[in-house]
Amino acid sequence: MLGCGGGAKLRHSLTVASGFVENLCFSGIAYGWASLVFILKNDGYFSDLCDITANATDPGDIITLSGERPSDNIIQSDCSGQDEQFSLVFTVASFSMNFLRFPLGFLFDHFGTMATRLLATCLYTTGTLLITVSSPEQSALLFPAISCLITSGMLFYTTNAQVGNLFDSHRSTVISVYAGAFDSSAAVFLIIKFLYERGVSFHSSFLVLSVCSVIHVFRTFFLMPKTHIPYPLPDRYAYGVSCGGRRWGRGGERGEKDGGGGERKGDVNAKYQKIAVLQKAESALLQLQDKAGPSRPDQPERVTSFRSCVLSWFFLWHLVWVAVMQFCHFLFIATVNPMLNRLANRDQTLVSQYTNAFAFTQLCGVLCGPWNGLIMDRHKGKPLAPGETKQEADLRSSSLSLFLTSLQCLLFYVCFSSPLLALQYLTFILQVLNSAFIYGGHQAFLTIAFPGCHFGKLSGLITSLSAVVLLLQFPVLHLIRELLHGDPIYVNVGLTLLTLLTFIHPLHVHLHCRSLASQRRARTEQEVTN
């Protein structure tokens, strides 16, 4: 057993490796929605919303619904209602996930990793089983199914993000690699699409995915902590079920023998306070407390309150940064299939080709994630400037990552706004690259800029507030269908201009770090003068 004489390094390695597999194969599968929509359309989901005519002469209008011979094809003269319904399924799911993130973040902070992961496993199993039992006559089951899948995936990713705390010098890299794996997991639906085209029922594929819930349960009990992985990591820290049904507590202390129990809540909270106190210069970095000058060594530093974090400029501009880019990406995923149909004149062979290309591109997300982590960790191992804290160095390094992420989003929507079908290949590449940078950078920035004891609540609050912005998807989708007749060019141009707001966040972080550096130099000069 891992806990019986097995080294901590082995357990850490198994945790990070299995977390990578979990993110790659399960966490972000709902974002492969475009591939699943192609299957669902062929099976006739929401087909009652199409105006059907027969014996038309325009081959661009032909859509095979049954997968039979071309002579059995029927004409879909107007399937905008069906397209809108599929877009609505993903929009409702993304809104539900974002809206629930704050209470789920509270659950994660106060009840720990095990409770959060068990809930995620239940949601994941429910979602896959609902799709397994669904049919064209029960198309409405897609709404709760995709909502469960997308919410469970985000919970898996959130609980896995803390694994980076096990590897101090590569903390941001681990988080970013996980973000890339999260993006690449969208290709799972592409695999299901390939199997479907070769005669394997997609219901069977989802049944297999449901059985894989066993993997999540195993990781929850054996390779993840009951509460949290602290940062910085205490000496002899251990976790997971070990010998005799005992669980190793923080710092190598044994927890109570309760059949896999764990740390008592009071002890956990007390130790979290001690760990948080060790994170020096928190208040000075965030400018969340009164400017009373540098704290003296004999004065214990207070943990920044959750309220102070929420009222900080860092939180505000990070919220804008996340909300704008997340809205752009969710609207893209919700509309990519009708967009391809429109640009390809409903040539389903061409639509399938581009859908496969998009899904293949999503596979590369796992390759894009480490780039962002390397950017954020590029200063690790280098000596700090005189008077500079470790957290300040991390924050300074993150500004470049935030800027590059904003630039990618701008270029992504410039390409998406183009009416050229061939240019969408570049759109797919930029979308996957940007998505990997967003999620990795978002989680890494929160761990750098704010106390770890507030991570779950802050991450959840940002996502929940972003859900308010996502509500705009409903009128935007209606606008595209009714007033713009399916052509979203004006909406895309408007969103392209909106992405310019995201550049404020990296600029603010950069100026803040420059201000801190100036203060250090001024203090040094004053000390030399005195």
N, C-alpha and C positions, 0 to 999 in steps of 0.2 A: 504494500500500500504506500501511497505517496507520503502519508503522514508518519509512517513507521520507519524511520531511519532514512527516508528519502530526503535528499538535500533540498534546501529552499530554492536553489537555482533551478533544479529540475522542475519543481512545481511552477515557478515563475515562467519557465520556458514553455511548459505545457499550457499554462493559462494564456499566454500571449499568442501561441500558435493556434489553439482551439478557438480563441476569440477572433482571430483572423478568418478562420474557416466559417465561423458562425456569421460574421458580417458579410462574407463573400457569398454565402449560399442562402441566407435567410433574411437578413435584416432589411435590405432595400428592394426586395423582389417586387413590391407594388409599383415601383417606379419604372418597371418594364411594361407599363400599362399599354403602350402602343402595340406591342406584340400580342398581348392578350385580346385587345380590341379587334385585331384582325381575325382571330379565332372566333370570337363571340359573334362578329358580324356574319361570318360564314355559317355559323350554327343558327342564325336567325334571332338572336337576342335583340329585343326592342324593334324587331322588323315590322311590327304593327304600326310603327310611326312613319313608315315609308309610303309614299304614293307610288303604287306599282302600275306600270303600263307594259304591254307586251308588243312584240314584233316591231320594235323601233329599229331605225336604220343607223343610228349613230353608235359605232362600236365603242366609243369612249364612255358610253353610259352603261355598258354591260358589266354586271357584277355577279359572280357566281356565288350563290348562297348555299347551295346544296353540295358543292364539290363534285357534282356528277359531270356528264359529258357537256361540251359547249352547247349542243343542241337543246339541252335542258335548262340553259341559262334563262334568267328573267331580267327585265329591265328595271332599274331603280331610277326613275326620273327625278325624284326628289327625296333624298334621305337626310336632309338637314335636321329633321326632328330626331332621327336615330343618332346622328352625330352629336347633337346637343345633349341627348340623354347620356351617352357614354362620357362626354365631357363633364356632365353634371355628377356622374358617379365618382369620378376622381376628385372633382372640386369639393363635394360633400365630405369625402374621405379625408382629404388634406385639411379641410377646415376643422373636422372633428378631432383629428390628431393634434393640431396646433392649439385648439381651444382647451383640450384636456391636459396639455403639457404642464401647466402650472400646478394643478392638484396632483398630477402624477409626479412632478418634481418634489412637491411637499412629501409625498409618500416615500420617495427615494431618500430624501434627507432624514426623515424621522423614523422610518421603519427599515431602511437599509436595502441592500442589494438583493437578498433572498426574496423578500416580499415582492419587490418590484419585478424580478425576473419570473417568479411564479405567476404573477398577473399577466405578464407579457406572454408566457407560454400558453396560458388559457385563451388569451385573445388570438394568438397565432393559430392554435388548434381550431378554434371556432371559425375563424376566417377561411381556412383551407377546407374545412368540412362543409361550410355553407356553399362554397363554389362546387364542391364535389356533388352535392345533392341538388344543385340548381338546374334549371332548364329554361328554354325560351319562354315557356308559359309562366315561369317564376323568375323573370329577369330582375325583379325588384330585390331579390336576395343579394345582388351584386353590391347594393348600397352598404348594408352592414358588413358584408364579407370583406370588401376592400378597405373599409374603415378599420376593421379589426386588424387586417394585415399591416396597414401602414402605421398604425399606432403601436402594435407589438414590435415592429421593426425598429422604430425610433427608441423604444424602451430598451431593446437589446443593445442598440448602439450606445445609448447613454450609460448603461451599466458597464459596458466594455471600455468606454473612454477612460475610466479611472485606472485601467491596467497600465497606462503610461506612467503612473506614479511608481510602479515597480522598477522603472528604468530611468533614473534621474537625468542622466546626460542625453538620453534619447526620448525624453518624455513627449515633446511635441511631434517627433517623428512617428512614434507609435500611434498617437492619436490621428495623425494625418494618413498613415497607412490604413488604419481602420476606416477612415472616411472614404478612401479610395476603394476599399473592399466593399463598403456600403453601397457605393455607386455601381460597382461592377455587378453586384448581386441582381441588378435589374435584368441581366442577361439570362437569368433562370427562366423567365417567361419566353425568351427566344428559344431556349432548348425545348420548352414545352411546345412551342410553335412548330419547330422542326419535327418533333415526334408526332404531332398532330397531322402534319402534312404527309407523314409516312404511315398513317393509319392508327396511331395510338390515341385513344380518347383522352382529351385533356382532363376529364373527370378522374381517370385513373392516375394521371400525373399528380393531381392535387391530393389524391388519397395517399400517395407515397410521401408527399410533403407533410401531410398531417402526421403520419407515423414518425417522421423525423423529430417530432416534439420530444422524443426520448432523449435526444442529444442535448436539448436545452435543459432538461431536468438534471441530467448527469453533470453538466457544467455548473449548474446552480449549486449543487450540493458538494461537489468534489473539487472544483477549480475556481470557485469564486467565494468571496467572504460573505458572512451573514450581514454585516453592516456596510463598511466602506473600506477602501484602501487609502490610508492617510498619506498626506504629503507635507513635509518630507517623511520618508519612510523610517519608522523607528527601528532600532537594532533588534534582531531576532524576531522580526514581525513574521507571523505565520497565519494561515487561514485554511478553511476547508475542513471537511470531515476527515478525522485521522483515527488512530487506534482506539479501540474500546468505545467507539461511538462518541469520543470527545472531540471538541473543536478547539484548535489553538486560538487563543485570543491575541490581543495586540501585544507587541513587544515580547512575544514568546510565553506569555502567561497562559495557564490553562483556564478555559471557561468551565462552567458547571456541566456536569454530566447529565445531559437532558436528551439523550438520544440524537445527537447532532445539533444540540442547542447552540449556545454561543454567548457572546458578551451580553451582560445585563445593560439595559438602556442607560441607567444612571452612570455606570462606569464608562460607557462609550461616550456619553456627552461630556463627562469630566475630562476624559482623555482628548477629546476633540478640542476642548478649550485650551488644554496645555499645548497641543500641537499647533493650534492657530496662533498662540502667543509667540511661538518660536519663529513665526514668519515675520521677519523684521521689516521695518519701513513701509508696512502696509498703508498706514494712514498718510504718511508723507507722499507716497506715490500717487494715491488716488485723490489727494486733496479733499478728503471727505470730512476731515476734522479741522478744528480751529488751527490756524497757522500760529502756533506758539513756539516755533523754532524747532530744531532737532531735539529729540528726546534724550534725556541723560541716561546713562547706563543703569543708574539706581532706580529709574522709574519704569515699572512694568508697562508694556504696551497693551493697549486695549484692542480687542477684536472689533473690527469695523462692523457696525450693525447692518442688518439686512436693509433697513430703511435708508441708511446713508448710502449704501451701494446703489439702491434703486434711484436715488435722487442725484446721483453723480452724473457729470457730463459724459464720462466713459460709457455708462449704461445707456444714456439717451442716444448717443450717436451710434453705439453698437446696435441698438434696437433698430434704428433707421437703416443701418447697413444690412442687417439680416432681413428685415421685413421687405424692403424693396427688392432685393435679389431673390428672396424666396418666392415672392409674388410672381416675378418674371419667370422663374423656372416652373412653378406649378401651372401657370397659364400656358406655358409652352407645352408641357406634357399633356395637358388637357386638350390642346388644340392641334397637336402635331399630326394626328391621323387625318382629320378633315382638311388640314392644310396640304398634306401630301396628295389627298384625293383631288383637291382643287387644282393644284399645280400640275398634276399628272393627268388631268381631264378624266378622272375616274378609271384610268387604266390599272386594273388590279394587279397585273403582273409587275408594272412599274412601282406601284405602291408597295407591294410585297418586297421588291428589291430594296427600296429605300428604308422600309421598316427593318429589314434584316441588317442593313448598313448601320442604322441607328443603334440597334441592339448590340451589334459587334463592337461599335465604338464605345458603348457603355462598359464592355468588358475591360477596356483600357483604363477605366477609372482607378483600378488597383495600381496601375503604373504611375498615375498622375499624383496620387495622394502623397507619396514619399517626397516629391519635389517640394511641396509646401512645408513639410516637416523639416527638411534639410535647411530651408530658408530660415525657419524660426529657430532652429537649433545651431545655426552656423557659428554662433559666438561661444558655444559650450566648449570648455577646455582651454579657452583663452583667459589670460589674467584680467581681472576687473580693473577699471580705472580707479584711481585713488578716491575713496569715499563712496564709490558706486556700489549699490546693493545688487544681489543676484536677481531680485525681482525687477529692478530697474533695467538691467541688461536684457532680461527676457522681453520686457515691454518694448524697449528700443528696437529689438530684433523683429518684433511682430509687425511694426509699422510698414515694412516693405511687403510683407505677405498680404496685409490688408489692402495696400495700394494695388498690387498685382491682381488680386481678386476682383476689385472694382473695375480695373481695366479690362479684364477678361469678360466680365458681364456686359460692359459697354459694347465690345466687339461682337459678342455673341448675339445681342439683339440687333445690331446693325446688319448682320448677315441674315438673321431670321426675318427681318423686315423686307428683304429683297424678294422680288417675285421670280427670281431665277431658280429653277428646280435644282440644277447642278450645284449651286452654291450652298445648298442645304447640307452637303457633305461636310463643309467647313463649319456650318452651324452645329452639327452633331458633335464634332470634335471639341469646339469651344464650350458647348453645353456641358459635356462630360468633364472637361478640364476644370471649368469654373465650379461645377457642383462639388467636385472633390476638394477644391480649395475652400469653398464656403463652409462646409460642415467641419472639416478639420480645423480651419482657422477660427471658426466660431467657438468650438469647444476649447481649443487651446488658449484663446484669448481670455475666456472666462476663468480658466484655471490660473492664468498669469495675473490678471488684473484684480481679482476679487478673492476673498478668503475661501478656502476649500469647503468650509462648513456651510456655505451658502450656494454651492455649485448647482445642486439639483433645483433649488427654488429659483435662482436667477435664470438658469437655462430654460426652465419651464415657463417662467413669467415672460421672457422674451418671445418664446414660441407662441404662448397664448395671446399676447398682445399682437403678434404678427397675424394671428387668426382674424383679428378685427379687419386688418388690411385685406386678408384673403376673402372676406365677405364681398369685396368689390368684384370678385370673379363672376358672381351671379349676374349683376347688371351688365358687366363687360361682355359675357358670353351672349346675353340677350341682345345687346347692341350689335355685336358682330353678325348675329343671325338675321335680325329684323331690319335694322337700318343700313348695315353695310353689306347685306346679301351674301354673307359668308366670307367676305374679303376683309381680313383684319389689319390691312396695311396702316390705316390711320392710328389704330390702337397700338400697333407695334412701334410706330414712330414716336408716339407719346411716351411709351415705356422706355424707349431708348434715351429720350431726354431725361426721364425720371431717374435713370441709373446714375446720372451725374451727381445726384445727392450723396451717393455712397462714397464719393471721394473726400467728403468732409471728415469722415471718421479717421482714416489713416493720417490726414493732415493734422487733425487735433492731437492724435497720439504722438506724432513726430514733434510738434511744437511743445507738447508737454515734456517730452524727454529732453528737448533742448533747454527748456526752462530749468529743469532739474540739474542739468549739466552746468548751466550758468551759475546756479546757486552754489553748487559744489566748488566751482572755481573761485567764486566770491568769498566763500568761507575759508578756502585755502589761503587766498591772498591776505585775508584779515588775520589769520593765524600767523602767517609769516611776518606781517607788519607788527603784530603784538610781540 
